[in-house]
């Protein structure tokens, strides 16, 4: 029993299945936050995700609190979740940005993302400072439809903020995935599929919020049902993050591309590489003066040097076959050629019109094609051929092979053996 405003209130805690799921999700979020805050790798990203988990936990606890009608028992928790939707979007966006670049640190400019969240808190201070009885009275006013203007305005602003940040996150991850291909030949350990999953999950929750709010405004569903669905979706996301953390603990450690290619040097190849390596342009006479040839705008690489580097690159790929190493990176190959990753990336993009990822995997695909034609596919499995060629997984091989040949590996094998 608890005394509230001089009235004895008997505590009868009854939770339905949805509230239990939300409450367990809140506990799971706090456990994840504790685990993340102690990780030493990529601390900035993991701390942001830890704060996100705490925010999710408070929101889920609020869902259970509201559903179980605990306001009269614990009135001072009332309104705790109100400003949190302004926090979710910026946190997930900044988490994606810092997880994608382990060298990035938070700056004062990043603090601007949290101005709406702080503004809502400041606006709500009079409510947070109310007594328990006053909060109960305000709750009944809200239930009767007497909603203060600031609270009424905050709802659409939450949805707008969520949509904007979900879009920013997905656009950033899509662009970064392309940049990763400039430095890695295999994406299994560096691709941002986990972040894409997180970003897509957050976007889906915001979509649910928009739909349910529209339906409630049109009186096509019961008021409050949308909040339950959102809480359930958020709990599922927290459970999913926990599951991924247990099943693939490396998702909280990121090694991503460090060498970015200037936009003006990225060339889209009209047709995919298919059956032969790129042609080699013979190097001109070394006595030709370097000063008379045009130079690349950012690296100082001349046309003659670019052609020489292209020829050297092709020779190394054909003779030393470094592409058989599934972990081959742009930096590794640049070291073999005694050049810089930036110069090598410029040659790949401007001379060959390929990303490093597509360039290396083109050799791997051709190696598998050669061995299939030689009859090796009759003696060993396709998986063995795939791994021998340098692919890190059969699933990646299937996608890359079809991209380069416009056939599935099985179709190509059947046609070659016919």
Secondary structure, DSSP 4 states (H G I P E B T S, - for coil): -EEETTEEE-------HHHHHHHHHHHHHHHHHHHHHT--TTHHHHHHHHHHHHHHHHHHHHHHHHHTT-TTTSGGGTTTTTTTHHHHHHHHHHHHHHHH-TT----GGGGGGGHHHHHHHHHHHHHHTS-HHHHHHHHHHHHTT---HHHHHHHHHHHHHHHHHHHHHHHHHHHHHHHHTTTBS--TTT--HHHHHHHHHHHHHHHHHHHHHHHHHTTSS-TTHHHHHHHHHHHHHHHHHHHHHHH-GGGG-------PPPGGG----SS---SSPPPPPPP--TTS-GGGS-B-TTT--BHHHHHHHHHHHHHHHHHT-GGGSTT-BHHHHHHHTTS-HHHHHHIIIIIS---HHHHHHHHHHHHHHHHHHTTGGGTS-HHHHHHHTT-S-HHHHHHHHHHHHSS-HHHHHHHHH-
